[in-house]
Structure formats: structure tokens, C-alpha cells
């Protein structure tokens, strides 16, 4: 199921439909870093059972969902955003997306309702691959790689729809994959 797009910062990894690793089942991962030292990314479509104000007491207005970013350092909080004009900070990862930034400024923006949930997404933990590990997983057809087609997909809250939409956006060669059942024995 390997496509010809190579991974790089700002691209998406889409798990194959029957991936056995439960951490990445039907996952879409945004790569925030990809280079000689390895790769870092965040699972965009696995919402956790907690909201931001539950873990950050000084964010009393923050009803933002927190997502499971990956199995690495699951006790850490990370964020991506598309609000550089408001935050004036963050590492560019392409397509108008930024990774991290000044958290104190972000807290003020959240508490004053000056930033919308559709502009920032929070993650507990992250996904990480050592140098060569992701290439090996790609060779085993565990992942497909895609460009970010439009930002509203990334900041939406429909987890299953995100996985399907990203696969459909890969083109007709892959669109049928989006209809595979979660349990292959139901096919």
C-alpha cells in the first residue's frame, strides 16, 4: 500500500487499516520534525477523556479537548497551532502550522477567549521514531504519507472521519481503503 510521497516535517502519516499496534490503530500523525536524528509527531485523531482545564487549573475557560499524541512521554503536554499572528511564537512545520510556542501567552489568549479551539490542538505525549525506524515501518507498508490537504481537517474533532478523509484525499487508488471495516473478520 506504499505511496510515493516521502515523509518530511509537516506531512501526515496515515496508519494502514489493520495496524496491530493499538497506539496507532486508524491514526493520522502530523510530523512536526523529521530528519537525520529521527521523527516526532502527534496523533491527530485520538481524543483523550480529559479537557485542558482538568490538567491546567489556571486555564479555567479551557474546554479544549486533549488528544493522545503518542506513547512517548505521555505525561507531557504539547500543542500545535495556526495562530502565529496571535502567539508570535512556535516552530514552523509548514502549511501555516506551528509546533509549540510561548505557553504563557497562549494561556492569556485562552483565558480571554482571544484564541479559538479551531486554532490550537493539545496533546499528551508524542510519537517518536529513531533514525531509520520510520523508513523501516514505511517499507513494511505500516504507513502511508500525505501532504496536509487543508487545515480544518487537522483541527476538527471527528476522529474517525479524519482518517477516512485523509485516505480519500490520497486519490482513487487508495479511496477504497477508507471503507475497510475496523475488524477484518467483518469483511
C-alpha positions as CSV (number, residue, x, y, z in Angstrom):
1,X,0.0,0.0,0.0
2,X,3.1,2.2,-0.2
3,X,2.6,5.5,-1.9
4,X,5.4,7.6,-3.4
5,X,5.3,10.6,-1.1
6,X,8.2,10.7,1.3
7,X,7.9,11.7,5.0
8,X,9.1,15.2,6.0
9,X,8.2,17.8,8.5
10,X,4.6,19.0,8.0
11,X,3.4,15.8,6.3
12,X,0.9,13.3,7.6
13,X,1.4,9.6,8.4
14,X,-1.8,7.5,7.9
15,X,-1.8,4.1,9.5
16,X,-2.7,1.1,7.4
17,X,-6.3,0.0,8.2
18,X,-5.4,-3.1,10.1
19,X,-2.4,-1.9,12.1
20,X,-1.9,-4.2,15.0
21,X,-0.2,-1.6,17.3
22,X,-3.2,-0.3,19.4
23,X,-1.5,3.1,19.9
24,X,-1.7,3.8,16.2
25,X,-4.9,2.0,15.1
26,X,-6.5,4.1,12.3
27,X,-4.3,7.0,13.2
28,X,-3.3,10.2,11.4
29,X,0.0,11.6,12.7
30,X,1.3,15.0,11.9
31,X,5.1,15.0,11.6
32,X,6.4,18.1,13.5
33,X,10.0,17.0,13.0
34,X,11.7,14.6,10.5
35,X,15.4,14.4,9.9
36,X,18.7,12.5,10.4
37,X,18.0,12.1,14.1
38,X,14.6,10.6,13.7
39,X,11.0,11.8,13.6
40,X,8.5,13.3,16.0
41,X,4.8,13.7,15.5
42,X,1.4,13.9,17.1
43,X,-1.7,11.6,16.6
44,X,-4.4,14.0,15.4
45,X,-7.4,11.7,15.8
46,X,-7.3,10.1,19.3
47,X,-9.1,12.3,21.7
48,X,-8.4,11.6,25.4
49,X,-11.0,11.6,28.1
50,X,-9.8,14.9,29.6
51,X,-10.0,18.5,28.7
52,X,-7.4,21.2,29.2
53,X,-8.9,22.9,32.3
54,X,-8.8,19.4,34.0
55,X,-5.0,19.4,33.8
56,X,-4.2,23.1,33.9
57,X,-6.0,24.6,36.8
58,X,-5.2,28.2,35.8
59,X,-7.0,27.7,32.5
60,X,-10.5,27.9,33.9
61,X,-12.1,28.7,30.5
62,X,-10.3,25.9,28.6
63,X,-12.7,23.4,27.3
64,X,-10.2,22.3,24.7
65,X,-10.0,18.6,24.1
66,X,-6.6,17.0,24.7
67,X,-5.5,14.3,22.3
68,X,-3.3,11.3,22.8
69,X,-0.2,12.5,20.9
70,X,1.6,9.2,21.2
71,X,3.1,6.7,23.6
72,X,6.3,8.6,24.3
73,X,6.4,10.9,27.4
74,X,2.6,10.6,27.9
75,X,2.8,12.8,31.0
76,X,3.9,15.9,28.9
77,X,1.7,18.5,27.2
78,X,2.3,19.7,23.7
79,X,0.4,21.8,21.2
80,X,0.3,22.8,17.5
81,X,-1.4,25.9,16.3
82,X,-2.3,28.0,13.3
83,X,-2.3,31.3,15.2
84,X,1.2,32.7,14.8
85,X,-0.3,36.2,14.4
86,X,-1.7,35.9,17.9
87,X,1.1,33.9,19.6
88,X,4.1,35.3,17.8
89,X,5.9,32.1,18.5
90,X,6.2,28.5,17.5
91,X,8.4,26.4,15.2
92,X,7.0,26.4,11.6
93,X,6.2,23.0,10.3
94,X,4.6,24.1,7.0
95,X,1.2,24.9,5.7
96,X,0.6,27.6,8.2
97,X,1.1,25.2,11.1
98,X,3.4,25.8,14.1
99,X,4.6,23.4,16.8
100,X,4.7,24.8,20.4
101,X,5.3,28.4,21.3
102,X,5.0,30.7,24.3
103,X,2.7,28.9,26.6
104,X,2.2,31.8,28.9
105,X,0.9,33.9,26.0
106,X,-1.3,31.0,25.0
107,X,-2.8,30.8,28.5
108,X,-3.7,34.5,28.4
109,X,-5.3,34.1,24.9
110,X,-7.3,31.1,26.1
111,X,-8.5,32.8,29.3
112,X,-9.6,35.9,27.4
113,X,-11.3,34.0,24.6
114,X,-8.8,35.5,22.2
115,X,-8.0,32.2,20.6
116,X,-10.4,29.6,19.3
117,X,-10.3,25.9,19.8
118,X,-10.1,25.6,16.0
119,X,-6.7,27.4,16.1
120,X,-4.9,25.2,18.6
121,X,-4.7,21.5,19.4
122,X,-3.2,19.9,22.6
123,X,-1.6,16.6,23.0
124,X,-0.5,14.4,25.9
125,X,2.7,12.7,24.8
126,X,4.1,12.3,21.3
127,X,5.0,9.8,18.7
128,X,8.7,9.3,18.1
129,X,10.9,7.2,15.7
130,X,14.6,6.8,15.9
131,X,16.7,7.4,12.8
132,X,15.7,4.7,10.2
133,X,12.8,3.3,12.2
134,X,10.1,5.2,10.3
135,X,11.7,4.2,7.0
136,X,11.6,0.6,8.1
137,X,7.9,0.9,9.0
138,X,7.1,2.5,5.7
139,X,8.9,-0.3,3.9
140,X,6.6,-2.7,5.8
141,X,3.6,-0.8,4.5
142,X,2.5,0.2,8.0
143,X,2.0,3.8,7.0
144,X,1.0,6.0,4.0
145,X,2.3,9.5,3.7
146,X,0.3,12.5,2.6
147,X,0.5,16.2,2.3
148,X,-1.8,18.3,4.5
149,X,-4.7,19.0,2.3
150,X,-6.5,21.6,4.4
151,X,-6.1,22.7,8.0
152,X,-9.7,22.4,9.0
153,X,-9.3,18.6,8.9
154,X,-6.4,18.8,11.4
155,X,-8.3,21.0,13.9
156,X,-11.6,19.2,13.6
157,X,-13.0,16.8,16.3
158,X,-14.3,13.9,14.1
159,X,-11.6,11.3,14.8
160,X,-12.8,8.5,12.5
161,X,-13.7,10.9,9.7
162,X,-10.2,12.4,9.7
163,X,-8.6,9.0,9.0
164,X,-11.1,8.3,6.2
165,X,-10.9,11.8,4.7
166,X,-7.1,11.8,4.6
167,X,-7.1,8.4,2.8
168,X,-9.7,9.5,0.3
169,X,-7.6,12.6,-0.4
170,X,-4.7,10.3,-1.5
171,X,-6.7,9.6,-4.6
172,X,-8.8,6.9,-6.2
173,X,-6.1,4.3,-5.9
174,X,-6.5,4.4,-2.1
175,X,-10.1,5.6,-1.6
176,X,-11.4,2.0,-1.2
177,X,-9.2,1.5,1.9
178,X,-11.3,4.1,3.8
179,X,-14.2,1.7,3.7
180,X,-12.4,-1.3,5.2
181,X,-14.0,-2.4,8.5
182,X,-12.1,-2.0,11.7
183,X,-12.3,-5.7,12.3
184,X,-11.3,-7.6,9.1
185,X,-13.4,-10.6,10.1
186,X,-16.4,-8.4,9.4
187,X,-15.4,-8.0,5.8
